[in-house]
Amino acid sequence: MVSIKSDREIERMMEACKITAETHQMLEQNIRPGISTDDLDKMAEEFIRSKGGIPAQKGYPSGVRGVSDFPATLCISINDEVIHGIPSKKRMIQEGDIVSIDLVVQKNGFHGDAARTHLVGNVSEEAKKLVEVTKQAFFEGIKLATEGNRVGDISFAIQSYVEKFGFSVVREFQGHGIGREMHEDPGIPNYGKKGKGLRLQKGMTIAVEPMVIQKKPDILELQDGWTIVTEDQSLAAHYENTILITEKEAKVLTII
């Protein structure tokens, strides 16, 4: 079932989305060579709780026997890691890294979800291009995120933009509806055909999140049961926002 939010529900959801955006801003100011991913995670949890939010990813169930619930506030994925990287005291950010941070905040029973990929120090021109294209793919996609269009219109726009630059979209993971639950219907793939899929309705809230790989789209899951990496060890980037479908252009809720 797709959830259509009332005006009151949207107001409450925007509070969670605002904290999500503010947390990303705080992290951007603190990410640097020499800091550990665990340090960033602790900063984020403290910041979110100080704003009255709950770090929704912490304790998120894996759904797989033998794999622990997600142990951290942030997913931090570096270079060839695509998504779901687990913060660690031993993992230090280094000059030249590209670092994807995905976080979800819950407040008042609603969620806000967003991801950013950061350039740390002097990075390669190819890495810069990958991050730039991934971010712009989101904005290309949401141009079509209006009432009456279909999910496939968003998906096609993202895929065609990314592939124009010789990059690949991840197919095994996708965007999603969001609201009272972190993951709701519908799924929002980063590939597809125009005119296909669920029709978008005013009041839907969805997370659109291009996950883009520098070379081939093939991925692997590490033994921790969470971290997803590129099979060929090429770079990956991730950009995501929670948006509201309106009669006109989409409203981005996780950008201040």
C-alpha positions as a printed NumPy array, in Angstrom:
array([[  0.   ,   0.   ,   0.   ],
       [  1.299,   3.435,  -0.963],
       [  0.918,   6.015,   1.795],
       [ -0.529,   9.414,   0.89 ],
       [  0.399,  11.931,   3.581],
       [ -1.938,  14.554,   4.989],
       [ -0.772,  18.145,   5.42 ],
       [ -0.307,  17.493,   9.147],
       [  1.727,  14.359,   8.501],
       [  3.913,  16.241,   6.031],
       [  4.559,  18.954,   8.621],
       [  5.673,  16.338,  11.142],
       [  7.808,  14.564,   8.566],
       [  9.541,  17.799,   7.643],
       [ 10.903,  18.022,  11.184],
       [ 12.749,  14.725,  10.739],
       [ 13.933,  15.812,   7.3  ],
       [ 15.281,  19.112,   8.663],
       [ 17.398,  17.275,  11.252],
       [ 18.627,  14.949,   8.51 ],
       [ 19.769,  17.914,   6.422],
       [ 21.361,  19.671,   9.408],
       [ 23.264,  16.513,  10.333],
       [ 24.695,  16.285,   6.838],
       [ 25.789,  19.911,   7.049],
       [ 27.521,  19.234,  10.362],
       [ 29.302,  16.178,   8.964],
       [ 30.477,  18.091,   5.912],
       [ 32.178,  20.571,   8.235],
       [ 33.951,  17.805,  10.151],
       [ 34.978,  15.24 ,   7.545],
       [ 38.733,  15.432,   6.942],
       [ 41.824,  13.265,   6.567],
       [ 42.722,  11.526,   9.815],
       [ 39.269,  11.342,  11.365],
       [ 37.819,   7.878,  11.895],
       [ 34.446,   6.823,  10.549],
       [ 33.509,   5.911,  14.121],
       [ 34.226,   9.496,  15.232],
       [ 31.871,  10.788,  12.53 ],
       [ 29.247,   8.288,  13.607],
       [ 29.421,   9.372,  17.242],
       [ 29.18 ,  13.052,  16.229],
       [ 26.098,  12.308,  14.161],
       [ 24.305,  10.356,  16.877],
       [ 24.967,  13.058,  19.471],
       [ 23.824,  15.782,  17.09 ],
       [ 20.629,  13.976,  16.062],
       [ 19.645,  13.249,  19.66 ],
       [ 20.384,  16.847,  20.681],
       [ 17.754,  17.925,  18.121],
       [ 15.163,  15.533,  19.498],
       [ 15.609,  12.957,  16.767],
       [ 16.371,   9.249,  16.773],
       [ 19.084,   7.681,  14.566],
       [ 16.778,   5.301,  12.73 ],
       [ 19.429,   3.144,  11.063],
       [ 20.962,   2.104,  14.385],
       [ 19.604,  -1.342,  15.201],
       [ 17.911,  -1.71 ,  11.808],
       [ 17.308,  -5.456,  11.336],
       [ 19.312,  -7.24 ,   8.657],
       [ 16.578,  -9.77 ,   8.011],
       [ 19.271, -12.384,   7.426],
       [ 19.988, -15.188,   9.867],
       [ 23.459, -14.828,  11.355],
       [ 23.826, -11.167,  10.377],
       [ 23.594,  -8.66 ,  13.235],
       [ 21.325,  -5.625,  13.17 ],
       [ 23.018,  -2.514,  11.783],
       [ 25.238,  -1.229,  14.616],
       [ 25.637,   2.454,  13.788],
       [ 23.914,   5.765,  13.135],
       [ 25.552,   6.271,   9.737],
       [ 26.301,   4.16 ,   6.707],
       [ 29.774,   5.335,   5.628],
       [ 31.024,   3.913,   2.347],
       [ 34.458,   4.838,   0.99 ],
       [ 35.771,   4.706,  -2.582],
       [ 34.736,   1.287,  -3.988],
       [ 32.131,   0.784,  -1.252],
       [ 28.711,   1.558,  -2.689],
       [ 26.397,   1.563,   0.345],
       [ 25.931,   0.264,   3.908],
       [ 29.536,   0.611,   5.065],
       [ 29.848,   0.127,   8.83 ],
       [ 31.736,   2.829,  10.791],
       [ 34.873,   1.67 ,  12.623],
       [ 37.482,   3.107,  14.973],
       [ 40.102,   1.546,  12.695],
       [ 38.834,   3.088,   9.45 ],
       [ 40.451,   6.471,   8.947],
       [ 39.434,   8.953,   6.269],
       [ 42.366,   9.644,   3.958],
       [ 43.346,  12.382,   1.545],
       [ 41.844,  11.662,  -1.87 ],
       [ 38.949,   9.532,  -0.604],
       [ 35.382,   9.92 ,  -1.75 ],
       [ 33.111,   9.199,   1.198],
       [ 29.395,   8.436,   0.917],
       [ 27.328,   9.031,   4.058],
       [ 23.743,   7.834,   4.299],
       [ 21.605,   8.658,   7.336],
       [ 17.997,   8.409,   8.43 ],
       [ 16.403,  10.396,  11.253],
       [ 13.137,   9.568,  12.97 ],
       [ 11.139,  12.189,  14.821],
       [  7.464,  12.291,  15.808],
       [  6.99 ,   8.885,  14.213],
       [  8.213,   9.973,  10.758],
       [ 11.498,   9.546,   8.881],
       [ 13.85 ,  11.687,   6.816],
       [ 16.464,   9.988,   4.615],
       [ 19.36 ,  11.504,   2.666],
       [ 22.834,  10.603,   1.406],
       [ 25.817,  12.655,   0.26 ],
       [ 29.198,  11.782,  -1.238],
       [ 32.071,  13.968,  -0.039],
       [ 35.362,  14.758,  -1.762],
       [ 38.167,  14.657,   0.792],
       [ 41.133,  16.836,  -0.125],
       [ 42.618,  16.43 ,  -3.59 ],
       [ 40.72 ,  13.756,  -5.48 ],
       [ 41.048,  12.597,  -9.071],
       [ 39.186,  14.36 , -11.857],
       [ 37.319,  11.131, -12.583],
       [ 36.171,  10.928,  -8.958],
       [ 34.985,  14.535,  -9.085],
       [ 33.03 ,  13.799, -12.265],
       [ 31.456,  10.686, -10.756],
       [ 30.237,  12.575,  -7.685],
       [ 28.977,  15.48 ,  -9.786],
       [ 27.067,  13.216, -12.172],
       [ 25.548,  11.211,  -9.304],
       [ 24.228,  14.366,  -7.656],
       [ 22.884,  15.809, -10.898],
       [ 21.226,  12.474, -11.749],
       [ 19.026,  12.993,  -8.696],
       [ 17.924,  16.399,  -9.95 ],
       [ 17.361,  15.056, -13.465],
       [ 15.162,  12.347, -11.974],
       [ 13.009,  14.608,  -9.841],
       [ 12.219,  16.851, -12.791],
       [  9.791,  14.052, -13.661],
       [  8.585,  13.497, -10.078],
       [  5.242,  15.251, -10.478],
       [  1.646,  14.211,  -9.975],
       [  0.417,  12.079, -12.874],
       [  3.833,  10.894, -14.026],
       [  5.064,   7.383, -13.285],
       [  7.928,   5.903, -11.288],
       [  9.529,   4.736, -14.536],
       [  9.816,   8.339, -15.715],
       [ 12.096,   9.106, -12.75 ],
       [ 14.034,   5.879, -13.229],
       [ 14.589,   6.434, -16.951],
       [ 15.78 ,   9.999, -16.422],
       [ 18.369,   8.889, -13.855],
       [ 19.646,   5.97 , -15.924],
       [ 19.904,   7.872, -19.196],
       [ 21.741,  10.774, -17.575],
       [ 24.258,   8.529, -15.779],
       [ 24.967,   6.316, -18.777],
       [ 25.54 ,   9.346, -20.986],
       [ 28.806,   9.827, -19.078],
       [ 29.861,   6.177, -19.302],
       [ 28.973,   5.372, -15.692],
       [ 26.618,   2.623, -14.447],
       [ 23.63 ,   2.573, -12.092],
       [ 23.256,  -0.044,  -9.371],
       [ 20.292,  -2.315, -10.121],
       [ 20.07 ,  -4.454,  -6.997],
       [ 19.224,  -1.531,  -4.683],
       [ 16.779,   1.315,  -5.185],
       [ 14.994,   4.289,  -3.732],
       [ 11.73 ,   3.839,  -1.862],
       [  8.672,   5.343,  -0.288],
       [  9.214,   6.759,   3.173],
       [  7.107,   8.093,   6.036],
       [  6.118,   6.315,   9.223],
       [  8.386,   3.498,   8.037],
       [ 11.914,   3.933,   6.744],
       [ 11.109,   1.822,   3.707],
       [  7.63 ,   1.962,   2.202],
       [  6.11 ,   1.345,  -1.214],
       [  6.799,   2.123,  -3.962],
       [ 10.327,   1.099,  -4.916],
       [ 12.133,   3.721,  -7.028],
       [ 14.711,   1.979,  -9.26 ],
       [ 17.546,   3.937, -10.859],
       [ 16.82 ,   2.335, -14.224],
       [ 13.617,   1.805, -16.158],
       [ 11.312,   2.863, -18.971],
       [  9.276,   5.997, -19.421],
       [  5.577,   5.571, -18.835],
       [  5.977,   2.413, -16.746],
       [  5.388,   1.757, -13.065],
       [  3.13 ,   3.24 , -10.422],
       [  1.503,   6.596, -11.134],
       [  2.703,   9.352,  -8.794],
       [  0.135,  11.066,  -6.58 ],
       [  0.144,  14.315,  -4.662],
       [  1.081,  13.637,  -1.038],
       [  3.424,  10.728,  -1.74 ],
       [  6.823,  11.005,  -0.053],
       [  9.688,   9.097,  -1.625],
       [ 13.458,   8.798,  -1.308],
       [ 15.181,   9.094,  -4.682],
       [ 18.78 ,   7.908,  -4.521],
       [ 21.07 ,   7.391,  -7.495],
       [ 23.826,   4.894,  -6.661],
       [ 26.405,   5.156,  -9.416],
       [ 29.498,   3.12 , -10.276],
       [ 32.476,   4.371, -12.261],
       [ 32.696,   1.267, -14.466],
       [ 30.692,  -1.972, -14.553],
       [ 27.506,  -2.163, -12.457],
       [ 28.373,  -5.481, -10.791],
       [ 28.475,  -5.506,  -6.991],
       [ 29.438,  -7.824,  -4.134],
       [ 28.398,  -8.093,  -0.483],
       [ 31.179,  -8.322,   2.109],
       [ 31.24 , -10.906,   4.881],
       [ 29.801,  -8.451,   7.408],
       [ 26.468,  -8.942,   5.639],
       [ 26.007,  -5.204,   5.074],
       [ 28.766,  -3.521,   3.065],
       [ 28.229,  -3.497,  -0.702],
       [ 31.289,  -2.955,  -2.916],
       [ 31.959,  -2.743,  -6.636],
       [ 33.102,  -6.046,  -8.088],
       [ 35.878,  -4.442, -10.165],
       [ 36.972,  -2.111,  -7.316],
       [ 36.036,   0.98 ,  -9.282],
       [ 34.684,   4.007,  -7.458],
       [ 31.059,   4.475,  -6.403],
       [ 28.979,   7.476,  -5.339],
       [ 25.568,   7.962,  -3.725],
       [ 23.232,  10.954,  -3.539],
       [ 19.753,  10.9  ,  -1.99 ],
       [ 16.975,  13.125,  -0.736],
       [ 13.469,  12.666,   0.602],
       [ 10.961,  14.437,  -1.645],
       [  7.258,  15.265,  -1.627],
       [  5.135,  14.807,  -4.744],
       [  3.003,  17.876,  -5.472],
       [  0.815,  19.072,  -8.327],
       [  3.817,  20.875,  -9.769],
       [  7.522,  20.312,  -9.154],
       [  8.728,  17.949,  -6.431],
       [  9.554,  19.5  ,  -3.08 ],
       [ 12.899,  18.374,  -1.644],
       [ 12.52 ,  17.989,   2.117],
       [ 16.132,  17.186,   3.088],
       [ 17.853,  20.258,   1.677],
       [ 17.885,  23.395,   3.816]])
